[in-house]
Amino acid sequence: MAGFRPVDEQMRILMRGVDFGDEQTYKNMADELHKRLEKSAAENRPLRVYCGFDPSSPDLHLGHTIPMRKLRQFQELGHHVIFVIGSFTGIIGDPSDKDAARKQQTLAEALTKAKTYTDQAWRVLDQDATEVRYNHEWLEGLSFADVINLAGNFTVQQFLTRDNFSKRFANNDAIWLHEFFYALMQGYDAVALKTDIQIGGTDQLFNLMAGRKLMEHFGQQPQTVLTFPILVGTDGELRMSKSTGNYIGIDESPGIIFTKVLNVPDDAMRNYAELVTRWDQDKIDRLFADVEQGRVSMRDLKQQLAQEIVAIFHGEEAAAQAARDARRMHEGDAPSDAPVYELGEDTGILDLLADAGLVKSKGEARRLIQQSGVRLDGETVDDVTLVVPAGVEEERIIQAGKRKFLRIR
């Protein structure tokens, strides 16, 4: 195999964005990574690097891509990447960022949701250089005695110091015993895969450290862990999550991704720029300095950011088209992919909105009009009894809310 890049060069690439919230942990892990890279180069052996993704829903979102892009960097530096689908950990669900227990699912349900994961993952990872594993392969076969052996490495007090568990304990909210098992199972992934490096979010640090503890218990060298900040959702506050609805799916259409990014609150833009884009830090700092000094508007920055994010997952051409469509929508025109509705007869606005699928019901259409949320040819509709006539030669445009457009012919 070809030789690796110089260790210091690899370190500059791989440590970018790493954050533990603790300076000493950062130093310890950086030192460990440096030594592993030196040994990797000396032995001409790629490091085994992995990250796990629980199939709690069928779609991957931008938050998932942060560790995935770090995996891609390891790939490009010649290391071996393992994409772990949490088919068994997903049965319980990670409690790290939850103030209540997740609803449990069956293995069959988890596997069904996982079917789309790899296809979406190839938008970031090199398919030919990625090993895909499902953790039910090794976790499903553990005996009760095996689980007791794993549990013997931890105390209840260690779990209760975790922020989410401590808050629930203080509030006398339920903490279910099976939630403690999640860290044991994720930790055992590292043992089963004999990994050198694990990637995760800052909220995963306890679970990743559990992997180090268990690897040591089984006589393996503890893995080095690298954690990264959490991407906030489209609300600009909570962690991006499908369950809260504040997500941007990487498989969504270019126009939807572009529009969602434009609607993210201004104060979350740096979070997106630093965690999701391919831009280097100098460019990011320069762009935000331009905004602060009035040389560039925040809307212009959002346009650049949205176009960059769409390009990552759909390509440059689709990103450019999404940018053009966004400008059209801002001016009240329909995007290029807006559906066409053939109007055969004069139709009331409520019926038209419902029949065309812009709203779920005529009741919703009525409320949207009363809230000034419907436009016809750029003019706000305020009459719920409005009739849209057929036989008009010019194409007409209906807009419902911020994102839904319809061409009427």
N, C-alpha and C positions, 0 to 999 in steps of 0.2 A: 504494500500500500504506500501511497505518497506520504512524505513527511508532513508533520504538523507545522503550523505557523509558530513563530517565536512565542514563548509563554507570556511575556509581557504584553504582546499584541492581543493574544487571546484574552488575557485578564481585562484589558480595557474594554473589549467588546462584551464579555460575559458579565462583568460586574456593573455595567450601566443599568441604572434603574433599580438595583438591588436595595432593599430597605428592610431592616429588622425592627426599627424603632428603638434600637439599642446599639450604641457605638461599639461596645466590647464584643457583642455577638457578631457584628459586621466584621470586625478585625479578625476574630477567630475563624470565621467561615472563609474570609478572603485568604488567610494564611493556608488553610486546609486546601482550598481550591488550587492555589499556586503550587503546592507540593504535589497534588494529584496530577496537575498538568505537566509538571516536570517529569514525574514518573511515567506518565503516559507517553511523553515524547521519547524518554530514554528506552522504554520497552517497545516503542512503536505499537502501542495498544490503545485503541479508542476507549474513552470513558463510557460507561453505561449510564445514561441519563434518562429519567422518566418523569412524567406527570400524569396524575389520574384525573379522570373526568366522569362524574356520576351522571347517569342519564335520568335526571329528574324531569326532563322534558325532551321532546324530539329535536330541539333546535339548539345550536351553539350561538352564543351572542358575543359581542365585542369583548366583554369581560373575560371570556374563555380564551381569547386570542392573545392575551398578554403573556401567559406562560407558554402558549404555543409558539409565539414568535421567538421566545428565548430558546425553546427546543430547536427551532429552525436555525438559530445562530450556532448552536452546538453542532447541528448537522453540517452546516457550511464550513465548520472548522474541522470536520472529519470524525466527529464522535458518533456513537451509536445511540439512537433515540428510540425509546419505547413509549408508545401512546397507550396508556392503560384506561380501559373503559371499566368504570366501577359497577359492574353488573351485580356484584354482591354487596358492596358498601352502599350502593344505591337503594338497596332494599330498606335500610335504616334511614339513610339520608344524613348528611353532615350537619351536626347541631352547632357548628362553630359560630355562625352569624344569626342564630335564631333565638328568640325569646320564648319559644314553645316547641314542643316536639313536632317533628315533621310527620306527615301521614305516611305510613309504611306502604310499600308496594311489593308485589310478588316478583320473583326472578323473571318470569315470563313477561311481565309488564315492563321491567327494566330493559330486557333484551329487545323488546319491540321498539322502545324509544331510542335505543342505541343504534338501530339500523342506519339511521341517517348521519350518525356522528362522523364516521370515517370519510364519507363522501364530502362532507363539509370541511373536515380537517385538512383535506388536500388543497384547500384554498390557501393554506399557510405552510403546511409541511410538505416535504419531498416524499411522495408516496413510495418511491423505489427504495428510499433509505430509512423507512419507518417500520418498526416492528409493532404490531397491534396485538395487545393481550387483553383478556377479560379476567377480572380478578376472582370470579366464581370458580375458575379453573383450580385454584389452590385453596380458597377459603371455604368452599362448599364441603370439602373433604375433611376439615378439622374435626376432631372428636371433642367431647366435653372436657376430657382430660387435657387436651391441647389448649383449649380456651382458658382453663384454670391456670395452666403453665404461663400463658401470656399475661393473664391478669395479675399474677404474682409479682410482676415487675413494677406495679404502680400502686399508689395509695389513693384512697378516696379524697384525701386532702388535696392532692395534686390536681385532681379534676375540679374540685370546688374552687380552686383559685382562678380558674378560667372565667373571664369576664361575664360571659352569658350565663354560665351556671351559678356564679356567685350572686348575680342579680336575681335570678329565679329563686335561689335559696333564701335570700334576704326578703323577698316578697312572698315567701311561702308558696311559690308556684311549683307545680310538679316537675321533678327531674326523673325521668324514667331510666331504669337500670340499663335497658338496652342501648341508650344513648352513649353510655360509657364505652360500650363495645366498639363504637365506630373508630375511635383512635387506635384501638388494638388491631382492628382489621386493616386499617390503612397502614399502620406501622408494619404489619406482617407482609404487606405487598413488597416492601423493600427487602425483607428477608428472602422471600420467594424468588425475587428477581435478581438478588445479589448486585444491587445498584451502587454506583459511585456517587451519583448526584440526584437529588430530587428537587423539582421546581414546584412552587406553590404561592398562594397569596399570603399576605401578612397574617390574615386570620387563621391560616393553616399551620402556624408555627408549632403549636402544641402537638398536632398530629405528626408533623414532620420530625420533631424531636423524639416522639414515641418510636418512630422508625429507627432512629439512631440507637435508642435504648434497647430495642429488641434485637437489632443486628449484633450489638455487643453481647447480649445474652446468648445468642446462638454462635458466638465465636467469629463473627464477621467484623471487618473494619467498618465502623459507623459511617454512613453516608454523609456527604456534605450537603447542606440544604441552602437553597437560594429562594428568598421570598420577595414579593413585589407588591406595591401598593394596590389597593382595591379601586377599581373603576366605578365611579358613581353612575347612577342611571340617568335617564333623560330628565328626571325631576331635579337633578343637581344635588341631591341630598343622600338618598339611600343607595346602598350597593346595587349595581345592576343585577336584575333577577327577573326571570320569566314569571315567577309567582307573583311579583308585585306589579308586573306590567310595565316597568320602566326600562325596558331592554331595547337594544337594536340588534336584530338577528343578522348574522352574516349571510344567510341565505335569502334575506328579503331583497326586493327589487332595488335597483340603483336609486330610483326616485324616492322610495320610502326611506332608505338609509340617509340619503342626502337631506331630505326634509326633516327627519328626526334630529340629525346633528344640528341643523340650523335652529331648531327649537330648544336645544339644551341651554340652560341658563348661562349667561356670560361668565360667571365666576367659576364655572366648571371647565372652561375651555382649556386651561393649561393642563388640567388632569388628563383630558383627552389627547392633547398634543403630545404630552410626554409618554403616555402609556400605549397609545394606539397607532400613531403615525410612524413612518420610516424616517422622519426628519431627525437630523442630528441636533444636539443640544444648542449649538451655536445658532442654528437657524431658528429654533424655537424661541430662544432668548431675544433674538433680533426682532422677530415678528411681534412679540408682546411688548417690547420696548417701543416699537413703531406705534402700537395702539395707545400706549400710555402717553406718548408725546404727540398724539394727534395726527401722525403722518398716515396712518391706516385706520379705517373705522373697524369696530368690532364685527360688524356685519361682513365686511370684506374678509376679515380673518376667518370667520366662520365658513364663508364660501370656500376659501382655500382648504380649510380643514376638512370640510365635508367632501370636497372633490378628492382629496388625498385618501380618505377612508374608503370611499367608493372604489377608487382605482385599485386599492389593495386587494379587494375581493371580487371585483367585476372587470377590471382592466381600465386602461386610460380612455378608450373611446366611450365606454359606457359612462365613465365619470364626467367626461366633457358634455355628453348629452344630458345627464342629470343636472349639470350646472345650467345649461341652456333652458331646460324645463323649469328649473327653480326661478329663473329670471322671468319666464313667461307667466308662471303662477303668481309671482309678486306683482305683476302688472295686470292680473286678472284674466290672463289667457290660460287655456288648457295645456297641460304637458303633452308631449308627443305620444305617450302611451295611454292617453285618456280614452275610455271606451266610447263607442258611438251608439246612439239610440235613434232608431228609425221611428219617427212620429207619423203614424198613419192617419190620425184624426185629432181634432182639438181635444186637449187633455188638461185636466185640473192639475195644478202644481203639486198638490199632495199625492195624487195618484201617480204622477210622473216620477217624483222622488222615490216613492216606494217601489214602483214597478221596475225602475232602473237599478234598484239595489243600493242607492246612495244612503238610504236609511232602512231600518228594520220594519217600520210600520208607518202608517199615516199619522199616528199619534206623535211619533218621534219627529216626523216632518213638520207637523204643526208647531211643536215646541221649538224646533230649530229656526223656523221662520219668525216666531215671536221673539226669539233671542237675537234677531238680525244676523243669523248664520247662513242665509241662503242668498246667492247673487245670480242674477240672470243678465248675461252680457255686461257684467261689471257693475250692475246696479242692484242695490239691496232690495230684496223682495219683502214687503211688509203686509201683503194681502194674501191670506190663506185661501181665498176663493179665486185667485188668479188662474186664468185659463191660458195655456200656451197653445197658440194656433198652429195647425198643420199647414202645409202648402207654402211655407216661406222658403224662398230660394236660398237665402244666406244661411250659413251654418251658425247656430246659436250655442252659447256656452252656459252651462249651469255649474255653479260651485256650491258645494254643501260642506260647511265647516272650512278648515284650513287646507285639507289635503285631497278632498274628493272632487273630481271634475267629470263632466259629461258633455260630449259633443252631440247636439241635436240636429238631425237632418230630416 
